[in-house]
Amino acid sequence: MPFQGKTCTRGVWDESVPKITFDENGVSNYAHLFDKLVEVYPRGEKGQADWDAMVQKIKANGKGKSYDCIIGVSGGTDSSYLLHIAKDLGLRPLAVNLDNGWNSDIAVKNIKKMTSALGIDLDTYVVDYEEIKDLLKSYMYAGMPWIDMPTDLAIKAVLYKIAAREGVKYILRGNDFRSEGSQPTEWTYGDGKQLNYLHRKFGKVSVKTFPNYTITSLFYYGAIRKIKSIYPFYFLDYNKNKAQDFLISNYDWEYYGGHHFENIFTRFVMSYWLFEKFGIDKRKITLSAQVLSGEINRESAIKTITELPYKKEELDEVLNYITKKLDLTRDDFEKIFSAPNHGYKDYPSYHYIFNTMSRIANPVLSLIFNNKPQSLFKAEMIDNK
């Protein structure tokens, strides 16, 4: 999607990004949010010291248990490298993979290579495909932008569920705001309440085994079971490109083509559904973060944005695969695709509760989260302005 209106002078955020504003120097509020997160989560000597202290805490809490932490693995760069780091530091992680029926062959091979080479146990949680298929289609019929939300919620639920089962208090996550950025709420918000509503309204299959992540789950696992999510790459000097080179050289790991492209459905959503149906180019967020973090230069990011996020010559084959796997005809898909667009505000959700919590309940949230999540900083600096 070409650049629209004013563009941030530091990154490539433009006026297509919801709630973007610019200061007198043309710097966007998203760039200022990035700066704030860097300030709160410094790397270098301070970040390393914070991480070393956390590692000791994880080890101490895990004594006498089979594992001392959980790592969700997708076969992608971040989670694969996180396995290497954890093992190298003497942690005893249990690798957990959610199989929703859409993992690419490369991703599956990468997971097996990493866990086998490092001697890490792997727990694969297989979601009933008829259920996940019906949920994904429910989001499509609802006209939502982030139609992969059922997968995101299932991953959260499974990680906490297995952590609780094993008596583990820490989940290590491979997220990194320096290489991923902060996504606008309007593009990617979703929650367990909204999932249940959309499925009741648009679904056809009875969901009995799908691991939904509700507000009850949030408080139970966070406040009562005291399971915390830790983000090592917030603190460590991590570079995604260098990590990929390391994984390829040391583990015969394979690259899968793009951010979150290790999952076939996610790749379709990010490169085609969002882009062509909603005019959303999520690359503007990730590339901007990588520019500010010094991973790439701004000129390279601008050039990338001027190119399509998908290959035209492969589009027909991709759409045929997607529709067949979803049990849709191409006519069905075209009707869904051309139907009116909607957003998270059009359907019931927990958003009002979370928004209120972000304003007034920081002491309560501290019981749930190990560190103040970047979503709360975004709420304060962007969403609630």
C-alpha positions, 0 to 999 in steps of 0.5 A, a space after each residue: 500500500 503506497 504511503 498515505 499522507 504525512 510520514 514520520 521523519 524517523 520511521 515509516 509510520 504514516 497517516 494510514 496508522 490509526 491515532 497517529 499524530 506528529 510533533 513539530 519536528 514531524 516525529 510520530 507518537 509511535 516513535 515516541 512510544 518506541 523511545 519510551 519503551 527503550 527507556 523503560 527496558 534498556 539493553 546494555 549493562 543494565 539490561 544484562 544485569 536485569 536479565 541475569 537476576 531474572 535467570 537466577 530467580 527462574 532457576 531458584 523457583 524451578 528447583 525440584 521441578 521437571 522444568 523451570 520455564 515454558 517457551 512457546 515455539 513456532 519454528 520462527 526466528 525469535 522462539 528458536 533463538 530463545 531456545 538456544 539462549 535458555 539452554 546456554 544459560 542452564 535453564 530447563 525449558 519445556 518447549 510448547 507448540 500449538 498445532 492449529 493445522 496451518 504450520 508450514 513444513 519448514 516451521 515443523 522441521 525447525 522446531 524438531 531440529 532445535 528441540 532435538 539438538 538442544 535436548 529440550 522436551 517438546 509438548 505439541 498441543 493439537 487443536 481440533 481442526 474442525 473447531 479452529 476452522 470454524 472459528 477462523 471462518 467466523 472471524 472472516 464472516 464477521 469482517 474482522 481485520 485480524 482473523 487469526 485471533 483464534 490462534 493467538 488466544 489459543 496460544 496464550 491459553 495453552 502456554 498458561 495451561 501447561 505452565 500451571 500443569 507443570 507448576 512452572 511460574 515463568 513463560 519466556 516469550 520471544 516478542 521484541 518491540 525493537 524488531 516488531 513495533 507496537 501494533 495499532 489496537 484497531 488493527 489487531 485487537 481481540 479477546 475471548 469474549 469477542 471470540 465467543 460472541 462471533 462464534 455464536 453469531 457466525 459459527 456452525 460447529 460446536 466448540 468443545 476443546 478449543 482453549 480460549 483465553 478469557 478474562 477469567 483465565 487472565 486473572 486465574 493464571 496471573 493473580 492466583 497461580 502467579 504465572 508471569 510472562 518474561 520477555 528476554 529480548 527486551 533486555 538482551 542485545 538481540 538482532 533478528 538478522 544475526 540470530 537467523 544467521 546463527 541458527 542457520 549456521 549452527 542448527 541447519 535452521 531454515 528461513 520461512 520468508 517473512 515476519 510470522 510467515 512460519 504459519 500459512 494462515 498468518 502469512 495469508 492474513 498479513 500479506 493479503 487479507 489485511 492489505 487488500 481488504 482493509 488497506 492495512 500494511 503491517 510492515 509499516 509498523 515492524 519496519 519502523 521499529 527496525 529502523 529506530 533500532 538500527 537493524 535496517 536503514 530508513 531508505 530500505 524500509 521505504 523501498 520495501 513499503 513501495 512493493 507488494 507484500 505478496 507475489 502476484 504470480 503465486 496469488 491464485 495458488 495461495 487463494 486456492 489452498 486457503 479456500 480449500 483448507 477452509 472448505 470454501 469455494 472461491 465464490 464463497 471467498 469472494 463474497 466474504 472478501 467483498 462484504 463490509 469491513 468491521 472492527 473490534 468496536 462493532 462486536 462485544 468485547 472486554 476492551 472497555 474493561 481493559 481500557 479502564 484497567 489501564 487508566 486506574 488499576 495499575 496496582 492490580 495489573 502488577 499482580 498479573 504481569 511481571 513487568 508493565 506490558 507495552 500495551 499499557 504504555 500504548 494505551 497511555 501514550 496513544 489510545 487514551 490521548 
